[in-house]
Amino acid sequence: MHRVAVVVLATATVATAAGKHDPRAYPGWRLYDRLCLPCHGAAGDGRGPAAPYSWGAPRAFTRGTYAWRSTPTGQPPSDDDLRATIRYGAPGTSMPAFELVLSDVEIDRVIDVVKAFDPASFAKPGKSIVVGPPRLSDAERGANLWKKQGCDTCHGATGRGDGPAAQSARPYDLTTEPLHRPRAADDRDTRRRAAMLSIATGMAGTPMPAFAGSLSNADLWALADHVVTLGTNAKPRANAALDAAAIAGDQLSIGTWPARDRDEERVFGAAVPPQGTAPPQLAPAEASLSARQCARCHAKQAREWQPSVHAASTTWGLGAREADHAGGDCARCHAPLAEQSDDRTLRDEGVTCAGCHVRDWTRRGPPRRAGSALAIRPGYPLVELAIYERSDFCMSCHQLPPRTAVNGKPLLNTYKEWLEGPYMRRGIQCQHCHMSDREHAWLGIHDRETFRQGIRLAGEAHRKDSTVTVAATLTNAGAGHYLPTTPTPAVWLRVELLDAKGRAIEGAHDELRIGREIEFATRWQEKRDTRIAPGEQITMTRAWRAGRVAEATSARITVEVRPDDYYERLYTERLRGTLPASLRAMYQAALARTVASHYIAEKREVPL
């Protein structure tokens, strides 16, 4: 009881000392932390961990410049403007719509947090401009005004953003990108109003001026008609590729957390530094970086970790690649502790407990929950951080920097895929699926049941005249990223015809490889990418009419998974060459592991 009282008192003291404008003191902070912080940052400066991977630079709430307003230049957006942005998102950018996720009360709580980053700008509420009613469509008049008012100087004659005055802040291409202004629908009338408001109020923080007051109501609507016409064929981006400018300007370090937060960056903000000499107040078990000592008090977590891929991260071929002088920066994630470079026993533990939880001999982890087995020992310091429950904790090792892009996508692009998919906007983090109830098994594609939870298989087969047609559809029904997400695995979707005795009919079979197929020949190249985005599906349709097709009574559909397909091919290729005996043995062991990881996820027969 005494310790609980101290914690409550300390929390109250922090909130009081922080002042009424501290964003963290507001009830909406927890929502902001989960849904907004990844892009907009802990300080609201637009420099969150997801910022390097987002379409469009995240808004910096600390500067008071908001592009999407109904208020005049120099005034803050109204609460309704902010509500619209949160509720509907910004088409063509990484800003998602939270309409189905947040209630009206929750949206208002998030707005309180946003305002608290720059209270001076919101000290006096903005007042929305009054615009006259819509006029009849007049795109031809709008086209004339486009030139007369000098819009083509920046936006270009055809709206591609390539006008002579367009500099570093190049206007976006109106012909290919949808209007970014948040809106409830995307029909022509709604687009027209969105364009009119942007023309009338201008875009704060950009060279785009406000035309309200200098143009008549009729002119504003006519210009909006022309803008909508320019964007007739504009469509939102449908993949997880990166902007070319982000790729060209990237300077991020591999294996690091690309954000600014004094406490959270101690985890993966840079390569993990040596722990140094253990403080004398730590007991011998506490002064060890080995998982075997952690298991004394954290037995459940240790049992879950032991058979995991994380625990084997230095044994599944990494040793062979390093001995072959091809390891590169792999150890940064496969053996993150500085001490693992010299301690072979510790290195063999792979991604060990301390790799994620110990810095400067201080434990770090998620906020404690009621029911924890052991009380905090005063002499063994613990820092509780929210990052442990957010997806950006995982991005250091599961997302490569933009400059590593091949065909616009980094070789490891899992965080970006999640960011642009349907799960981020619902607050579903990596940990919800891969660390359910804080389990430390991190089950993924190497686990058959976990993979099966992520897919839905459907099939049909029919005969018409002398032709037999089979269609198999595989849906990514449960993965928050592409399926599969990295270039390492491959999923094989196979169909074959069977006779009345269940025997395969010769020549009546086919297969489709699902995955991102890459190869290295002086540089990385992407041969094809057939992966399935979250909620999407892929269908393979095949037809046969020759041979013994007349004997077919059913079709068999099979989904086979090879979790380490890329490395299986790589190890096989190296073993074809001349290698020292010790290195050959290492590659043979690594190859055996990859081959043993194959499994059949689904198999079913479909009658004709």
Secondary structure by P-SEA (a helix, b strand, c coil): caaaaaaaaaaaaaaaaacccccccccaaaaaacccccccccccccccccccccccccccccccccccccccccccccaaaaaaaaaccccccccccccccccaaaaaaaaaaaaaaccccccbbbbbbbbcccccccaaaaaaaaaaaccccccccccccccccccccccccccccccccccccccaaaaaaaaaaaaaccccccccccccccccaaaaaaaaaaaaaaaccccccccccccaaaaaaccccccccccccccccccccccccccccccccccccccccccccccccaaaaaaaacccccccccccaaaaaaaacccccccccccccccccccccccccccccccccccccccccccccccccccccccbbbbbbccccccccccccccccccccccccccccaaaaaaacccccccccccccccccccccccccccaaaaaaaccccbbbbbcccbbbbbbbbbcccccccccccccbbbbbbbbcccccccccccccccccccbbbbbccbbbbccccccccccbbbbbbbbcccccccccbbbbbbbbccaaaaaaaaaaaaaccccaaaaaaaaaaaaaaaaaccccccccccc
